[in-house]
Amino acid sequence: MSSIKKNFFFSSILTTANYIFPLLTYPYVSRVLGVTNIGACNFVDSIIHYFIMFSMMGIGVIGIREVAVCKDDKKNLSKVFSELFVLNTITTLLALLILIIAVLSVEQLRIHWRLMAIGALKLITNYMLVEWFYKGLEQFKFITVRTIFVKFAYVAGVFIFVRKVDDYVVYYMLTVLMIAVNAIVNIIYSRHYVSFIFCNLDVSRYLRSFFILGVYSFLSSLYTTFNVAFLGFVSGETEVGYYTTATKFFSILIALFSAFTGVMLPRMSSLLSDGKVEEFKERLTKSIDVLFFFFIPIGVLSIVYAPIIIRIMAGVGYEGAILPMRIIIPLVLIIGYEQIIIIQGLMPLKQDKSILYNSIVGAIVGILLNIALVPSLKSVGSSIVWIVSEFVVLVCAQYYINKSLNFIFPWKKVLKFLSVNLPLFVILLCIYLNIENWMMSIGFALVVFGFHALLLFRLMPNEVGTLCFKRISERIRR
């Protein structure tokens, strides 16, 4: 069995690459296409995302859980894979039919018919990715190598073919083709592990979890991706451009931590099946240490230097993204903690109903706040909606994890990490306000950030920090 460290290494590269590679092209694309065309692509993609959610429902989590259980039994593994794939095919065809009807019926979708047609291709190929299958097998190395190779081709394609403002359709097509190529490779390579079975399939045994977790994903989106769609309908593509630009850097930060939680899901499920509850709780605690130790100081740096980060990523004309970015950055901690107690905690415990109730509360808050704030505050309102909704979900999830495992929110740990990072915030703010040259300013800030990180590694009585400092010291001595 692959070690958690090895899986985390490859999963970190994979998940971060999913955001790093688009970020490599984003400064170029944002300048060539402009904020409105970028907003149009993101608006359409947010609509397509809903149809993908409908087609996938809870298949991602169910697939990882079921494959992890039977991965050493090829016959049973083939049966599970075939059943889940057939179920996913049915829901994808249904989603495609509804998408066609929606484009023909809704004027704001019909005017983007070329982008919507490309989005339909994304819907069709997305379910063929079967990433849940490879994650359940813990084949993170294969997923990572394949993805990075395809993404290099994507980056080259963007710089070659996206040359003028009207090439936004080409840009979106390249993004979708990247998914299509990954899907084809995945389906072909899956034959090394399973054979597709046509007889004696029973998809009904998955339906309950499939729909419960699917509704959870859909409801969760009402305070995440729904913000983009609603903002597009209410305020137009330009505000969508500001909002989605504001989320770019945040997406990279949360992607790195999501890699960790994704790797832990099959392993946490195994611990519970073996009755190792105390070790299960211990790993939850260590995950929280990782989150606070690394991402609080990174969040501080990001909030202070948001204007420079936006300028580097998108250029002139995106100043409307600065305040939304500063509002969104604390979500790294909120969503990171949510992922720990939901993905590593409640999902392995199979607390599907609790997860569903969380999403219902979050969805209600998200919808009400969207209606109340977005028409007047636009992209800033969408940012406020997201952070408030996620905080409400965190509170609900904490209630259920405490009820199931007596796992209490670590207030003292949070206050400790915030207090030791307060001096960093003050120093960085002074540097930002007093050094006008942005390159010199960010240079000084990074030096201060580095010294601060070394002090934390050395001084804090924290297993994560101690281990990191030990390994850094060993590498320096070599």
C-alpha positions as CSV (number, residue, x, y, z in Angstrom):
1,M,0.0,0.0,0.0
2,S,1.3,3.4,-0.9
3,S,2.2,5.6,2.0
4,I,0.2,8.7,2.9
5,K,3.3,10.9,2.4
6,K,3.8,9.6,-1.1
7,N,0.1,9.9,-2.0
8,F,0.0,13.4,-0.5
9,F,3.1,14.4,-2.5
10,F,1.5,13.3,-5.8
11,S,-1.9,14.6,-4.9
12,S,-0.5,18.0,-3.9
13,I,1.2,18.3,-7.2
14,L,-2.0,17.2,-9.0
15,T,-4.4,19.4,-7.2
16,T,-2.1,22.4,-7.2
17,A,-1.4,21.9,-11.0
18,N,-5.1,22.2,-11.6
19,Y,-4.8,25.8,-10.5
20,I,-1.2,26.6,-11.2
21,F,-1.3,25.9,-14.9
22,P,-4.3,28.0,-15.6
23,L,-2.7,30.7,-13.5
24,L,0.4,30.6,-15.7
25,T,-1.9,31.5,-18.6
26,Y,-4.2,33.8,-16.7
27,P,-2.0,37.0,-16.7
28,Y,-1.7,36.6,-20.5
29,V,-5.3,35.7,-21.2
30,S,-6.8,38.4,-18.9
31,R,-4.8,41.0,-20.8
32,V,-5.6,39.7,-24.3
33,L,-9.3,38.9,-23.8
34,G,-10.3,41.6,-21.3
35,V,-12.4,41.4,-18.1
36,T,-15.8,41.1,-20.0
37,N,-14.8,38.2,-22.2
38,I,-13.1,36.5,-19.2
39,G,-16.4,37.0,-17.3
40,A,-18.4,35.5,-20.2
41,C,-16.3,32.3,-20.2
42,N,-16.6,32.0,-16.4
43,F,-20.3,32.7,-16.5
44,V,-21.0,30.0,-19.0
45,D,-18.6,27.6,-17.1
46,S,-20.5,28.2,-13.9
47,I,-23.8,27.2,-15.7
48,I,-22.1,24.1,-17.1
49,H,-20.8,23.3,-13.7
50,Y,-24.4,22.8,-12.4
51,F,-25.1,20.3,-15.1
52,I,-21.9,18.5,-14.3
53,M,-23.0,18.4,-10.7
54,F,-26.3,17.0,-11.7
55,S,-24.7,14.3,-13.8
56,M,-22.1,13.3,-11.2
57,M,-24.3,13.7,-8.0
58,G,-22.5,11.8,-5.2
59,I,-20.4,9.5,-7.5
60,G,-17.1,11.1,-6.5
61,V,-17.3,10.2,-2.8
62,I,-19.2,6.9,-3.3
63,G,-16.7,5.8,-5.9
64,I,-13.7,6.4,-3.7
65,R,-15.3,4.7,-0.8
66,E,-16.4,1.6,-2.7
67,V,-13.3,1.2,-4.8
68,A,-11.1,1.5,-1.7
69,V,-13.0,-1.3,0.0
70,C,-12.7,-3.9,-2.9
71,K,-9.5,-2.8,-4.7
72,D,-7.7,-6.1,-4.0
73,D,-10.6,-8.1,-5.5
74,K,-10.5,-7.6,-9.3
75,K,-13.8,-9.4,-9.9
76,N,-15.7,-7.4,-7.4
77,L,-13.8,-4.2,-8.4
78,S,-14.9,-4.7,-12.0
79,K,-18.5,-5.1,-10.9
80,V,-18.5,-1.9,-8.7
81,F,-16.8,0.1,-11.5
82,S,-19.3,-1.0,-14.1
83,E,-22.3,-0.3,-11.9
84,L,-21.1,3.2,-11.0
85,F,-20.2,4.0,-14.6
86,V,-23.6,2.9,-15.9
87,L,-25.3,5.0,-13.2
88,N,-23.2,8.0,-14.2
89,T,-23.9,7.5,-17.9
90,I,-27.7,7.6,-17.3
91,T,-27.5,10.8,-15.3
92,T,-25.1,12.4,-17.8
93,L,-27.4,11.8,-20.7
94,L,-30.3,13.2,-18.7
95,A,-28.2,16.3,-17.8
96,L,-27.3,16.8,-21.5
97,L,-30.9,16.8,-22.5
98,I,-31.9,19.4,-19.9
99,L,-28.9,21.5,-20.9
100,I,-30.1,21.6,-24.6
101,I,-33.6,22.6,-23.5
102,A,-32.1,25.4,-21.2
103,V,-30.0,26.9,-24.0
104,L,-33.0,26.9,-26.4
105,S,-35.2,28.5,-23.7
106,V,-33.1,31.1,-21.9
107,E,-32.0,34.2,-23.8
108,Q,-28.9,34.9,-21.6
109,L,-27.7,31.4,-22.4
110,R,-28.7,31.4,-26.1
111,I,-26.6,34.5,-26.8
112,H,-23.6,32.5,-25.7
113,W,-24.6,29.4,-27.7
114,R,-21.1,28.7,-29.0
115,L,-19.6,28.7,-25.5
116,M,-22.6,26.6,-24.3
117,A,-21.9,24.0,-27.1
118,I,-18.3,23.7,-25.9
119,G,-19.6,23.4,-22.4
120,A,-21.8,20.5,-23.5
121,L,-18.6,18.7,-24.6
122,K,-17.2,19.3,-21.1
123,L,-20.3,17.7,-19.6
124,I,-20.0,14.6,-21.8
125,T,-16.3,14.1,-21.2
126,N,-16.2,15.0,-17.5
127,Y,-18.0,11.8,-16.4
128,M,-15.4,9.7,-18.4
129,L,-12.6,11.1,-16.2
130,V,-13.5,8.5,-13.5
131,E,-11.0,10.2,-11.1
132,W,-12.9,8.6,-8.3
133,F,-11.8,5.2,-9.5
134,Y,-8.0,6.1,-9.5
135,K,-8.3,7.9,-6.2
136,G,-10.0,4.9,-4.6
137,L,-7.1,2.7,-5.9
138,E,-4.7,5.4,-4.6
139,Q,-3.1,5.7,-8.0
140,F,-2.1,9.3,-7.5
141,K,1.2,9.0,-9.4
142,F,-0.6,8.0,-12.6
143,I,-3.2,10.8,-12.3
144,T,-0.4,13.4,-11.6
145,V,1.9,12.4,-14.5
146,R,-1.0,12.2,-17.0
147,T,-2.5,15.5,-15.9
148,I,0.7,17.5,-15.9
149,F,1.6,16.3,-19.4
150,V,-1.8,17.3,-20.7
151,K,-1.6,20.7,-19.0
152,F,1.7,21.5,-20.6
153,A,0.0,21.0,-23.9
154,Y,-2.8,23.2,-22.8
155,V,-0.5,26.1,-21.8
156,A,1.3,25.9,-25.1
157,G,-2.1,25.9,-26.9
158,V,-3.2,29.0,-25.1
159,F,-0.1,31.0,-26.0
160,I,-0.2,29.8,-29.7
161,F,-4.0,30.1,-30.5
162,V,-5.3,32.9,-28.2
163,R,-4.0,36.0,-29.8
164,K,-6.8,38.6,-29.9
165,V,-9.8,39.8,-27.9
166,D,-12.3,37.6,-29.9
167,D,-10.4,34.4,-29.2
168,Y,-12.3,33.8,-26.0
169,V,-14.2,30.9,-27.7
170,V,-10.9,29.3,-28.6
171,Y,-9.7,29.8,-25.0
172,Y,-12.7,28.0,-23.6
173,M,-12.4,25.2,-26.2
174,L,-8.8,24.6,-25.1
175,T,-9.9,24.4,-21.5
176,V,-12.5,21.7,-22.4
177,L,-10.2,19.8,-24.7
178,M,-7.8,19.4,-21.7
179,I,-10.5,17.5,-19.8
180,A,-11.4,15.5,-22.9
181,V,-7.9,14.2,-23.4
182,N,-7.5,13.3,-19.7
183,A,-10.8,11.4,-19.9
184,I,-9.8,9.4,-22.9
185,V,-6.5,8.4,-21.3
186,N,-8.3,7.4,-18.1
187,I,-10.8,5.2,-19.7
188,I,-8.2,3.4,-21.8
189,Y,-5.9,2.9,-18.8
190,S,-8.7,1.6,-16.6
191,R,-8.6,-1.6,-18.5
192,H,-5.4,-2.5,-16.6
193,Y,-7.5,-2.8,-13.5
194,V,-11.0,-3.7,-14.4
195,S,-13.1,-5.3,-17.1
196,F,-16.4,-3.8,-18.0
197,I,-19.3,-6.0,-17.0
198,F,-22.7,-5.9,-18.6
199,C,-24.7,-8.6,-16.7
200,N,-26.0,-8.8,-13.1
201,L,-25.4,-5.1,-12.3
202,D,-27.2,-3.6,-9.4
203,V,-27.1,0.2,-9.4
204,S,-29.9,0.5,-6.9
205,R,-27.7,-0.1,-3.9
206,Y,-25.9,3.2,-4.5
207,L,-29.0,5.3,-5.2
208,R,-29.6,6.5,-1.6
209,S,-26.0,7.8,-1.0
210,F,-25.8,8.9,-4.7
211,F,-28.7,11.3,-4.3
212,I,-28.0,12.4,-0.8
213,L,-24.4,13.3,-1.6
214,G,-25.5,14.8,-4.9
215,V,-28.1,17.0,-3.2
216,Y,-25.3,18.0,-0.8
217,S,-23.0,19.0,-3.7
218,F,-25.9,20.9,-5.3
219,L,-26.9,22.7,-2.2
220,S,-23.2,23.5,-1.3
221,S,-22.9,25.1,-4.7
222,L,-25.7,27.6,-3.8
223,Y,-23.2,29.4,-1.7
224,T,-20.1,28.8,-3.9
225,T,-20.4,28.5,-7.7
226,F,-24.0,29.8,-7.7
227,N,-22.5,33.2,-6.8
228,V,-20.9,33.4,-10.2
229,A,-24.1,32.4,-12.1
230,F,-26.3,34.7,-10.0
231,L,-23.8,37.6,-10.3
232,G,-23.7,37.1,-14.1
233,F,-27.5,37.3,-14.4
234,V,-27.8,40.3,-12.1
235,S,-24.7,42.4,-12.7
236,G,-23.2,41.2,-16.0
237,E,-20.0,39.6,-17.3
238,T,-17.6,42.4,-16.1
239,E,-18.5,41.9,-12.4
240,V,-18.1,38.1,-12.9
241,G,-14.6,38.9,-14.2
242,Y,-13.8,40.8,-11.1
243,Y,-15.2,38.1,-8.8
244,T,-13.5,35.2,-10.6
245,T,-10.2,37.0,-10.7
246,A,-10.5,37.6,-7.0
247,T,-10.8,33.9,-6.4
248,K,-7.8,32.8,-8.4
249,F,-5.1,33.0,-5.7
250,F,-7.5,31.7,-3.1
251,S,-8.1,28.7,-5.3
252,I,-4.4,27.8,-5.4
253,L,-4.1,27.9,-1.6
254,I,-7.2,25.8,-1.0
255,A,-6.2,23.4,-3.8
256,L,-3.0,22.5,-1.9
257,F,-4.9,21.7,1.3
258,S,-7.6,19.9,-0.7
259,A,-4.9,17.5,-2.0
260,F,-4.2,16.5,1.6
261,T,-7.9,15.9,2.5
262,G,-8.5,14.0,-0.7
263,V,-5.6,11.6,0.1
264,M,-6.8,11.1,3.7
265,L,-10.4,10.0,2.8
266,P,-9.7,6.4,1.8
267,R,-7.2,6.0,4.7
268,M,-9.6,7.5,7.2
269,S,-12.3,5.1,6.0
270,S,-9.9,2.2,6.5
271,L,-9.1,3.3,10.1
272,L,-12.8,3.3,11.0
273,S,-13.4,-0.1,9.4
274,D,-10.5,-1.4,11.6
275,G,-12.1,0.1,14.7
276,K,-9.2,2.5,15.3
277,V,-11.3,5.5,16.5
278,E,-8.6,7.2,18.6
279,E,-6.1,7.1,15.8
280,F,-8.8,8.5,13.6
281,K,-9.3,11.5,15.9
282,E,-5.6,11.9,16.3
283,R,-5.2,12.3,12.5
284,L,-8.0,14.9,12.4
285,T,-6.1,16.9,15.0
286,K,-2.9,16.7,13.0
287,S,-4.7,17.8,9.9
288,I,-5.9,20.9,11.7
289,D,-2.3,21.7,12.8
290,V,-1.2,21.5,9.2
291,L,-4.0,23.9,8.2
292,F,-3.3,26.6,10.9
293,F,0.5,26.3,10.8
294,F,0.9,26.9,7.1
295,F,-2.1,28.8,5.9
296,I,-2.6,31.5,8.5
297,P,0.7,33.3,7.7
298,I,0.1,32.8,4.0
299,G,-3.4,34.3,4.4
300,V,-1.9,37.4,6.2
301,L,0.5,38.0,3.4
302,S,-2.2,37.6,0.7
303,I,-4.6,40.0,2.4
304,V,-2.0,42.8,2.8
305,Y,-0.6,42.4,-0.7
306,A,-3.9,41.7,-2.6
307,P,-3.5,44.8,-4.9
308,I,-0.1,43.6,-6.1
309,I,-1.2,40.0,-6.5
310,I,-4.2,41.2,-8.6
311,R,-1.9,43.4,-10.7
312,I,0.5,40.6,-11.3
313,M,-2.2,38.1,-12.2
314,A,-4.5,40.2,-14.3
315,G,-3.0,43.6,-15.0
316,V,-4.6,47.0,-15.3
317,G,-8.4,47.1,-15.3
318,Y,-9.0,44.5,-12.6
319,E,-8.9,46.8,-9.6
320,G,-12.5,45.9,-8.8
321,A,-11.1,42.4,-7.7
322,I,-9.0,43.7,-4.9
323,L,-11.6,44.1,-2.1
324,P,-13.4,40.8,-3.0
325,M,-10.0,39.0,-2.8
326,R,-9.3,40.4,0.7
327,I,-12.8,39.3,1.8
328,I,-12.3,35.8,0.3
329,I,-8.8,34.9,1.5
330,P,-9.9,33.9,5.1
331,L,-12.0,31.2,3.4
332,V,-8.8,29.2,3.2
333,L,-9.1,28.6,6.9
334,I,-12.9,28.2,7.0
335,I,-13.1,25.8,4.1
336,G,-9.9,24.1,5.1
337,Y,-11.4,23.3,8.5
338,E,-14.7,22.2,6.9
339,Q,-12.8,19.8,4.7
340,I,-11.1,18.2,7.7
341,I,-14.3,17.6,9.7
342,I,-16.5,16.8,6.7
343,I,-14.2,14.9,4.2
344,Q,-11.9,13.3,6.8
345,G,-14.5,13.1,9.5
346,L,-18.2,12.9,8.6
347,M,-17.8,11.2,5.2
348,P,-15.7,8.2,6.5
349,L,-18.3,8.0,9.3
350,K,-21.0,7.8,6.6
351,Q,-22.9,10.6,8.2
352,D,-24.5,11.4,4.9
353,K,-27.6,12.9,6.5
354,S,-25.6,15.2,8.7
355,I,-23.7,16.4,5.6
356,L,-27.0,17.0,3.8
357,Y,-28.4,19.0,6.7
358,N,-25.2,21.2,6.7
359,S,-25.7,21.9,3.0
360,I,-29.4,22.8,3.4
361,V,-28.6,25.4,6.0
362,G,-25.7,26.8,3.9
363,A,-27.9,26.9,0.8
364,I,-30.7,28.8,2.5
365,V,-28.2,31.4,3.9
366,G,-26.5,31.6,0.5
367,I,-29.7,32.2,-1.5
368,L,-31.1,34.8,0.9
369,L,-27.8,36.7,1.1
370,N,-27.4,36.6,-2.7
371,I,-30.8,38.1,-3.1
372,A,-30.2,40.7,-0.4
373,L,-26.6,41.8,-1.2
374,V,-25.5,41.0,-4.8
375,P,-27.8,43.4,-6.7
376,S,-26.3,46.4,-4.8
377,L,-22.8,45.3,-3.8
378,K,-22.2,43.1,-6.9
379,S,-18.8,41.3,-6.7
380,V,-18.2,42.5,-3.2
381,G,-21.6,41.2,-2.2
382,S,-20.9,37.8,-3.7
383,S,-17.7,37.6,-1.7
384,I,-19.5,38.4,1.5
385,V,-22.2,35.8,0.7
386,W,-19.6,33.1,0.2
387,I,-17.7,33.7,3.5
388,V,-20.8,34.0,5.7
389,S,-22.4,30.9,4.1
390,E,-19.3,28.8,4.6
391,F,-18.9,30.0,8.2
392,V,-22.5,28.9,8.9
393,V,-21.7,25.5,7.3
394,L,-18.6,25.2,9.5
395,V,-20.6,25.8,12.6
396,C,-23.2,23.1,11.6
397,A,-20.5,20.6,10.7
398,Q,-18.7,21.2,14.0
399,Y,-21.9,20.4,15.8
400,Y,-22.3,17.0,14.0
401,I,-18.6,16.0,14.4
402,N,-18.8,16.9,18.1
403,K,-22.0,14.8,18.4
404,S,-20.5,11.8,16.6
405,L,-16.9,11.8,18.0
406,N,-16.9,14.3,20.8
407,F,-14.5,16.4,18.7
408,I,-14.5,19.9,20.1
409,F,-13.5,23.0,18.1
410,P,-9.9,24.0,19.0
411,W,-10.5,27.5,20.2
412,K,-7.2,27.8,22.1
413,K,-5.2,26.5,19.1
414,V,-6.9,29.1,16.8
415,L,-6.2,32.0,19.2
416,K,-2.6,30.8,19.6
417,F,-1.9,30.7,15.9
418,L,-3.6,34.1,15.3
419,S,-1.7,35.8,18.1
420,V,1.7,34.6,16.8
421,N,0.9,35.8,13.3
422,L,-0.4,39.3,14.4
423,P,3.2,40.8,14.4
424,L,3.6,39.5,10.9
425,F,0.5,41.4,9.8
426,V,1.6,44.6,11.4
427,I,5.1,44.5,9.9
428,L,3.8,43.6,6.4
429,L,1.3,46.4,6.5
430,C,4.0,48.9,7.5
431,I,6.2,47.7,4.6
432,Y,3.3,47.9,2.1
433,L,2.2,51.4,3.2
434,N,5.7,52.9,3.3
435,I,7.5,51.4,0.2
436,E,6.0,52.7,-3.0
437,N,8.0,50.5,-5.4
438,W,5.9,47.4,-5.5
439,M,8.8,45.0,-6.5
440,M,10.9,46.3,-3.6
441,S,7.9,46.2,-1.3
442,I,7.1,42.6,-2.0
443,G,10.8,41.6,-1.9
444,F,11.1,43.0,1.7
445,A,7.8,41.3,2.6
446,L,9.0,37.9,1.4
447,V,12.2,38.2,3.4
448,V,10.1,39.1,6.6
449,F,7.7,36.2,5.8
450,G,10.6,33.8,5.5
451,F,12.1,34.8,8.8
452,H,8.7,34.6,10.5
453,A,8.2,31.1,9.1
454,L,11.6,29.9,10.4
455,L,10.8,31.3,13.9
456,L,7.5,29.4,13.8
457,F,9.2,26.2,12.8
458,R,11.7,26.6,15.6
459,L,9.8,28.1,18.5
460,M,6.3,26.8,18.4
461,P,5.6,23.6,20.4
462,N,3.9,22.0,17.3
463,E,4.6,18.6,15.9
464,V,4.2,19.9,12.3
465,G,6.6,22.8,12.8
466,T,9.2,20.7,14.6
467,L,9.2,18.0,11.9
468,C,9.5,20.6,9.1
469,F,12.3,22.4,10.9
470,K,14.1,19.1,11.4
471,R,13.9,18.1,7.8
472,I,14.9,21.6,6.6
473,S,18.0,21.4,8.8
474,E,18.9,18.0,7.6
475,R,18.8,19.2,3.9
476,I,20.9,22.2,4.7
477,R,23.6,20.0,6.4
478,R,23.8,17.9,3.3
